[in-house]
Amino acid sequence: MTKRRSFAWMDLLWLAFLGVLAALDPILEIRKHLILLAIGVLQIFEHRLLERFPRRGRTCSVLLKIGLGWLLLDHTGGIFSSYYLIYILPVVTAAMYFEVWATLGWTLVTSAAYASFIIPALEFYELTSEGITDMAIRCLFFFLAALVVNGFATENRRQATRYRELAETLAETNRRLEQAQEEARRSERLAALGQLSAGLAHELRNPLAVIKASAETLVRKLAA
């Protein structure tokens, strides 16, 4: 029940975030709303994609988010769009699912997708040193976000692996302890059986000794 409730809260947060983006200019851009809706649906149902396709699902998720981000910027101003931070989404997704080098690779692909808007902008504007610096700073922040999130995700995976190994060790220890307890109980039963056998032999030996002595006495008397 708790897990289902946390997913519901995340869904509400995503809907609120997308609602705020949809309320910003341009408000009457229907394509923008459809793209935001697609991003929200992908983010909310991403876990199902990963469950069905564990290996390819991560790659597809990052590629889809890069593509949807590109469409969003294309319909809201291209290189001048204020929605360029939407590219944080595929960068963070890659940082959570991949190792550091793969994360840097996906971040480079995301930065290239964002920088591709420079080409159509050159038809109307001149590329200045300030524009290059601004573009480089934005892309560097993409890499910064990727490294920070990947560091937390890597540490989280390391801790999860450590806890899993500890749980396996504890399970193996419990199994051996149960086996030792079973052997101890078996030894106790064998010891009790030995004591019972010794007591029974002692109880039988005494009357047998008397019978033997009496039989030897009778033999001597009958022989005389």
C-alpha positions as CSV (number, residue, x, y, z in Angstrom):
1,M,0.0,0.0,0.0
2,T,2.8,2.4,0.9
3,K,4.6,1.9,-2.5
4,R,1.4,2.6,-4.4
5,R,0.8,5.8,-2.4
6,S,4.3,7.0,-3.2
7,F,3.7,6.5,-6.9
8,A,0.5,8.5,-6.7
9,W,2.3,11.4,-5.1
10,M,4.9,11.4,-7.8
11,D,2.2,11.3,-10.4
12,L,0.6,14.4,-8.8
13,L,3.9,16.2,-8.7
14,W,4.5,15.5,-12.4
15,L,1.0,16.7,-13.3
16,A,1.5,19.9,-11.3
17,F,4.9,20.5,-13.0
18,L,3.4,20.0,-16.4
19,G,0.5,22.1,-15.6
20,V,2.8,25.0,-14.7
21,L,4.7,24.6,-17.9
22,A,1.5,24.5,-19.9
23,A,0.4,27.7,-18.3
24,L,3.5,29.6,-19.4
25,D,3.9,31.3,-22.8
26,P,3.1,30.3,-25.5
27,I,-0.2,29.3,-23.9
28,L,-2.1,28.7,-27.1
29,E,0.5,26.4,-28.7
30,I,-1.3,23.1,-28.9
31,R,1.8,21.3,-30.0
32,K,3.6,22.4,-26.8
33,H,0.8,20.9,-24.7
34,L,0.8,17.6,-26.6
35,I,4.6,17.3,-26.2
36,L,4.4,18.1,-22.5
37,L,1.6,15.5,-22.2
38,A,3.8,13.0,-23.9
39,I,6.7,13.8,-21.6
40,G,4.4,13.3,-18.6
41,V,3.0,10.0,-19.8
42,L,6.5,8.7,-20.5
43,Q,7.8,9.8,-17.1
44,I,4.8,8.3,-15.2
45,F,4.8,5.0,-17.0
46,E,8.5,4.7,-17.4
47,H,8.8,2.0,-14.8
48,R,6.5,-0.3,-16.8
49,L,8.8,0.2,-19.9
50,L,11.8,-0.8,-17.8
51,E,10.0,-3.8,-16.3
52,R,9.0,-5.1,-19.8
53,F,12.3,-4.3,-21.5
54,P,15.0,-4.2,-18.8
55,R,18.0,-3.6,-21.1
56,R,16.5,-1.6,-24.0
57,G,14.0,0.2,-21.9
58,R,16.6,2.6,-20.4
59,T,18.0,3.5,-23.8
60,C,14.6,4.0,-25.3
61,S,13.6,6.2,-22.4
62,V,16.6,8.5,-22.8
63,L,16.2,8.7,-26.5
64,L,12.5,9.5,-26.3
65,K,13.1,12.2,-23.8
66,I,15.8,13.8,-26.0
67,G,13.5,13.6,-29.0
68,L,10.5,15.1,-27.1
69,G,12.8,17.8,-25.7
70,W,14.0,18.7,-29.2
71,L,10.4,19.0,-30.4
72,L,9.5,21.2,-27.4
73,L,12.3,23.6,-28.1
74,D,11.6,23.5,-31.9
75,H,8.0,24.8,-31.2
76,T,9.0,27.3,-28.5
77,G,11.8,29.3,-30.1
78,G,14.6,26.9,-30.8
79,I,18.0,28.0,-29.4
80,F,16.2,31.0,-27.8
81,S,13.6,28.9,-26.0
82,S,13.3,29.2,-22.3
83,Y,12.4,25.5,-22.1
84,Y,16.0,24.4,-22.8
85,L,16.2,23.1,-19.2
86,I,13.9,20.3,-20.3
87,Y,17.1,18.6,-21.5
88,I,17.9,18.1,-17.8
89,L,15.3,15.3,-17.9
90,P,17.1,12.9,-20.3
91,V,20.4,13.8,-18.6
92,V,19.1,12.9,-15.2
93,T,17.5,9.8,-16.5
94,A,20.8,8.6,-18.1
95,A,22.6,9.4,-14.8
96,M,20.2,7.3,-12.8
97,Y,20.3,4.2,-15.1
98,F,23.9,4.1,-16.5
99,E,27.5,4.3,-15.3
100,V,29.5,7.4,-15.4
101,W,31.0,7.0,-18.9
102,A,27.7,6.1,-20.5
103,T,26.1,9.0,-18.6
104,L,28.7,11.4,-20.1
105,G,28.0,10.0,-23.5
106,W,24.3,10.5,-23.3
107,T,24.9,14.0,-21.9
108,L,27.1,14.7,-25.0
109,V,24.2,13.5,-27.2
110,T,21.8,15.7,-25.4
111,S,24.1,18.7,-25.7
112,A,24.5,18.0,-29.4
113,A,20.7,17.9,-29.8
114,Y,20.4,21.3,-28.1
115,A,23.3,22.8,-30.1
116,S,21.8,21.7,-33.4
117,F,19.4,24.6,-33.1
118,I,22.3,26.9,-33.8
119,I,22.3,25.9,-37.5
120,P,18.8,27.3,-38.4
121,A,19.5,30.3,-36.1
122,L,22.5,31.3,-38.2
123,E,20.3,32.1,-41.1
124,F,18.9,35.1,-39.2
125,Y,21.5,35.9,-36.5
126,E,25.2,36.1,-36.3
127,L,27.0,33.8,-33.9
128,T,29.0,35.9,-31.4
129,S,31.5,35.0,-28.8
130,E,28.9,35.8,-26.1
131,G,26.5,33.4,-27.7
132,I,29.1,30.7,-27.8
133,T,30.0,31.3,-24.2
134,D,26.3,31.2,-23.2
135,M,25.8,27.9,-25.1
136,A,28.9,26.4,-23.5
137,I,27.8,27.3,-20.0
138,R,24.4,25.8,-20.5
139,C,25.9,22.5,-21.8
140,L,28.4,22.5,-19.0
141,F,25.5,22.7,-16.5
142,F,24.1,19.7,-18.3
143,F,27.3,17.8,-17.5
144,L,27.3,19.1,-14.0
145,A,23.8,17.8,-13.3
146,A,24.7,14.5,-14.9
147,L,27.8,14.0,-12.7
148,V,26.0,15.0,-9.5
149,V,23.0,12.8,-10.1
150,N,25.2,9.9,-11.3
151,G,27.3,10.2,-8.2
152,F,24.3,9.8,-6.0
153,A,22.8,7.0,-8.1
154,T,26.1,5.1,-8.2
155,E,26.4,5.4,-4.4
156,N,22.8,4.2,-4.1
157,R,23.5,1.2,-6.3
158,R,26.7,0.4,-4.3
159,Q,24.8,0.5,-1.0
160,A,22.0,-1.6,-2.5
161,T,24.6,-4.2,-3.7
162,R,26.2,-4.1,-0.3
163,Y,22.9,-4.6,1.5
164,R,22.0,-7.5,-0.9
165,E,25.3,-9.2,-0.3
166,L,24.9,-8.7,3.5
167,A,21.4,-10.2,3.3
168,E,22.7,-13.2,1.3
169,T,25.5,-13.6,3.9
170,L,23.0,-13.5,6.7
171,A,20.8,-16.0,4.9
172,E,23.7,-18.4,4.5
173,T,24.7,-17.9,8.1
174,N,21.1,-18.7,9.2
175,R,21.1,-21.8,7.0
176,R,24.3,-23.0,8.6
177,L,23.1,-22.2,12.0
178,E,19.9,-24.2,11.4
179,Q,22.0,-27.0,10.1
180,A,24.2,-26.9,13.2
181,Q,21.2,-26.9,15.4
182,E,19.8,-29.8,13.6
183,E,23.1,-31.7,14.0
184,A,23.1,-30.8,17.7
185,R,19.6,-32.1,18.2
186,R,20.6,-35.3,16.3
187,S,23.6,-35.6,18.6
188,E,21.5,-35.1,21.7
189,R,19.1,-37.8,20.4
190,L,21.9,-40.2,19.8
191,A,23.4,-39.5,23.2
192,A,20.1,-40.1,24.9
193,L,19.7,-43.3,22.9
194,G,23.2,-44.4,24.0
195,Q,22.4,-43.7,27.6
196,L,19.2,-45.7,27.3
197,S,21.1,-48.6,25.7
198,A,23.7,-48.5,28.4
199,G,21.1,-48.5,31.1
200,L,19.2,-51.3,29.5
201,A,22.4,-53.4,29.1
202,H,23.2,-52.8,32.8
203,E,19.7,-53.8,33.8
204,L,19.9,-57.0,31.7
205,R,23.4,-57.9,32.7
206,N,22.6,-58.2,36.4
207,P,19.9,-60.8,36.2
208,L,21.8,-62.6,33.4
209,A,24.8,-62.8,35.8
210,V,22.6,-64.3,38.5
211,I,21.1,-66.8,36.0
212,K,24.6,-67.8,34.8
213,A,25.9,-68.3,38.3
214,S,22.9,-70.4,39.2
215,A,23.2,-72.4,36.0
216,E,26.9,-73.1,36.8
217,T,26.0,-74.2,40.3
218,L,23.4,-76.5,39.0
219,V,25.8,-78.0,36.5
220,R,28.3,-78.8,39.2
221,K,25.7,-80.3,41.4
222,L,24.3,-82.4,38.6
223,A,27.7,-83.5,37.5
224,A,28.5,-84.7,41.1
